[in-house]
Amino acid sequence: MEKRHVAILGGGSWATALAKIVMMNEQSINWFIRRPEVIEEFKQTKRNPSYLSNTPFDTDRIEFSSDINEVILASDILVLAVPSPYLKQTLNKIRRSLRQKVIVSAVKGMIPDENMIVSDYLHLKYNVPNNNIAVIAGPCHAEEIALERLSYLTIGSEDITVAESVAKIFSTDFVHTTVSNDIVGLEYSSVMKNIYAIAAGMCAGLHYGDNFQAVLVSNAVQEINRFLTAVNNVKRDADASGYLGDVLVTTYSRFSRNRQFGQMIGIGYSVKAAQIDMEMVAEGYYGTDCIWKANQRYHVNLPIVQAMYEILYQNMTPSRVIQALTTRLQ
């Protein structure tokens, strides 16, 4: 990984934030953005016209392309930063082998149609060796990266040397990195925290107070721990920032789109209306369905996930479901 060419795949706010970080450590990057007109405006203004548009870029150091295969051919390390509902569609365009690439998933969601975490999907569908796959986890909103506020990332990989190499790419004065070999636990935790952020936003919209929010989040952490133990029972520190920290920031932060999505439903929006009004993807909506379906195999007690599934996918009334949920929490 000494002679490395890093590519960012995706053009949203998270992809833009990650590109900002990587460019502080690399002389140049390759960047796949789907729409050519966005690339042209980006080059002219030296800013992403659609996301984090106050963040300037030295575009002379960026090789843009709307051809994903061209970017893959020119790169050794691929950073996936496409929202999970669109990831399969994006990857379907790939005509080149990924076996020799190091792939870093920054996707905090699952593949909805396949109901798989991203690392499993890359390994099974694209024959990427497990040792060549890494994930980015931890409490790190794109908006705060743009503002260069102190942030923490956890890089997970089965091969800890790969995790350490990737961590160097994402380490800056304002981004601290740690490494882990619990890639499965980090991925599932990253998916589930979005579900609980929707629940927290929904309860805020229904005028539940801080006392209840604290109980909700503490029960959410217990649900994550139970589920991770059932799926992959390995030694892990679930209180670390890659797990607990990510849950806390996503459930409480004003930058959390999942919390915002839940709050809109809590104040009376329908699920569809909230999705349209937000204009951005709330990963937790898709994650709810994925985790609920996955849990049909494991049968873990997940009352908050169950409540969100009933509201988001079974059209049940939020106030009634949350009221019933309050009797199941401790």
N, C-alpha and C positions, 0 to 999 in steps of 0.2 A: 504493500500500500504506500510505498515511498513515492513512486511516480504515479500520482493519482489525478484523475480528472473527475470532478464532482458535478453531478447533474441534479437539478431540482425539477421534479415532475409535478406540475400543478401551478395555478396562477392565482390562488386565493390568498387570504390574509395570512394563514399559517405558512403557506409556501413562501410568501414574501418575507415574513419574519425570519424563517430559516435561511433564506438566501442572504439576508442582511448579516446573519451570524457567520455563515460560511465564508462570505466575501471578506470578512475580517481576518481570515486565516489562509485563504487561497488566493493565488494571483489572478485566477479567472474561474468562471463557472460556466457550465452549459445549462440552459433553462428551457424546458418544454412548456409552452403556453399554447393552449388549444386554438385560440382565435388569432389569426394573423393581424387583424386590425388592432387588437390590443397590443401586440408586439410593436407595431409601427408607432402607436401613440406613446408607448413606453420609451422607445428610442428617442422620440422627439422631446418628451418632457422630462426624461430621466427619472420617472416615477411610475409606479404601477397605477394606471388611471382608475382602476376599480377598487383597489384594496390598499389600505395603509398609505394613501396617496400623499401624505406629508413626509414620507420616508424617501430621501434622495438616494440614487444609485449611480455609480460610475459605470454607465452602460458600455463604455469602451472595453470593459473587462468581462462582459457578458456575451456569450454566443447564444442568441435566441433562436428557437425554431418551433414551428407548429407541426413538425414531423417527428413523432416520438421515436421512430426507428433511427433517424439521423442522430438524435441526441444520445440514444443508447449506444450506438456504434462508437461515438466519440468519447464515451465516459466509462470509468471503472467503478465508480460508486454512484448509485442511484438513490436519491432521497424521494420517497413516495409521499406526496402531500396533497393527494386528491381526496375529497370527501368520500367516505365509504360507499354511499349509494351509487357513485359514478366510477368507482375504481375498476370494477370488472369490465365495464364498457371501455375504459381507457386502456386497460391491459390487453383487451381483445385485439387491439390494433397492432400489437407487437408481433413482428415477424422475425426477430432475431433472438438467438439463444441468450438466456439470462444466467446460465450455469456458472460462468466465470465472473459474474458481477457480484460486488458486495451491495446488497439492497437494504436500505434503511427505511423502515416503515415509520412514518410520522402520522399514520392514520389511526385516530382514536375511535375505531369502529370495526365492525365485522363486515364480511361480504354478505349482503342480505340474501341473495338468491341461494347461496351455498351454505349459509349459516356457519361460516368458518372464520376464525381469526386470520389475519392477513398472513402471518408467518406460515401457518398450515397451508393456506391457499397457494402461496408462492412455491412451497416445497412440493406439493402434490400436483399442481397444475403446470408449473413451469420448471420443475426438476431443479430448483435452486437448492444447493446443499444447506442444511440447517446451520452449519458453521459460517455461511456467507450471509446470513440474515441477522439484522439488528433492528431494534425498535427504540423509539424515543418516547419517554413517559415523563410524568412529573408536572408540578404546578407551573405552567408557563403560558400565559395568554399572549397572543401575537401583539396585541395593542401595547403591552408593557415592554415587550422586546423592542418595538418601534421607538418607545420612549427611553430605552436603555436603562430600565429599572432592574434592580438586582433580581435574578431569576435562577432557578435550579432545574437541571434536567438529569434524568436517569437514563443511561443507555444500556439496554439489555441485549444479550446475545448468548447462545449456548457456548460460544468460544469467547472466553473473557478477553483474549488478546485482540479479537476483532472489536469488542465493545470498547476497549481502551483506545484503539486506533481511531474509531469513529468519535469517541468522546473528545479527542484532540481537535477535531474539525469543528466541534460545536462549543468549545471553551473560549470565553472572552473575559474581559475585566468584569463584565456584568452578568455573565452566564457561567455558573459553576456546574460541573458535571460529576456524577458518580457512575459506577458501573455495576451491573448485576448479571447473573446467568439465569435469572428467573424470567425468561422471555414470555412464557405462557401466562404467568401470574400478572405481569405488568400489562400485557395486552388485555386480558379479561377485566382487570381492574380499571383500565382506561375506558373500556366500553361501559362498564357498570356505573361509573361515577357520573356519566351523562344522564343516565336514567334517574339517579337520585337528585341531580340538579333540576330536572324537570319537576320532580316531586316537590322540591324545596320552593321553586318558583310558583307552582300551583298552590301550595299552602299559603304563600305570601299573598297571592291574589285572592284567596279565600279568607284573609285576615287572621290567620293563625299567627301567634306572636313568636318572639325570640325563644321563649322557653320551649315551645313545642318544636321549633326548628332545631334546637340543640338535641332534643330527643330523637327527632327524625334522622338527623345525620349520624348520631351515635348508633342507632339501629341499622342505618345503611352500611356503616363500617362493619358491623357484625355480619350482615348479609354477605358482603364481599368476602370476608374471611371464611365463612362457611362454604361459599361456592368455590373459592380457590382451593380450599382443602379437598373438596370432593373431586374437582377436576384434575388437580395436580398437587398431590400432598407432598410437598418438599419443604425444607426449612426456609422460611422467609421472615423478614421483619416487616409486617404489614403496617407498622406505625411509621415507616420511613416515608420520605416526601414523595417517592415515586408512586406510592399507594395512597396513604392518608392525606398527604399534602395536596395531591391532585383532586381528591374528593372535596376537601375543604374549599379550595379556591373555586372549583366549578359550581359548588352549591351556593357560595356566598358572593362571588364577585359580580360587580356591575357589568363586566365584560363578558359574562357567561351567556352565550346565546341559548343554551339549553335551559337555564334558569328563566331567561326572558320568554322563551317559548312556553314554559309551564305557567308563568305568571299570566300570560295572555289567556290561556285556557281557564285559569282560575278566576279571572274577572269576567269570563263569559264568551270568549271567542270559541268557535268550533275549531277542531283540530285542523281542518283544511284552511279555514280563514287565517289561523295563526301562521301556518306554513306560508301562505301567500303573502301576508303582511310583512313577515320577517325578511324575505328576500335572501336569506342565507339558510344553510342546512343546519338543522338541529339534529346532531348525530344520535342523540338519545332516543329520538322517535324510532329509528330503525334498530337501535341497540336493544330497545325494550322487546321487540318482537324476536330478535335473535336470541337473547338470553332466556326469554320465556320458553322458546322452543327447545333450546339446549337443555334447559332444566327439566324437560319432560323425560330426559334420560337419567338425570342425577337425583331428582326429587328432593332438592334442598329446600328448606323453609325460607322463602323469599317473599314475605308479605308486601313489601313496598313495590317490588317488581310486579307482583301479581296485581296490585292496585293500579299501577300505571298501565299495565296491559289492558285491564278492564276499561279504563277511561279512553286510552288512545286507540284501541283496536276493537273493543266491544261496545263502544258508544254509551257507556254507562255514565251517569251524572257525577261530575267531580265531587260536589259537596257531599253526596251520599257515600261515595266510595271512600273518601278521606275520613269521614266521620266513622265509618266502620273500621278503617285502618287504625284509628286512634285507640281502639280497644285492644289491639294486638301488639302495640309497642310498649316498651318498658323503659 
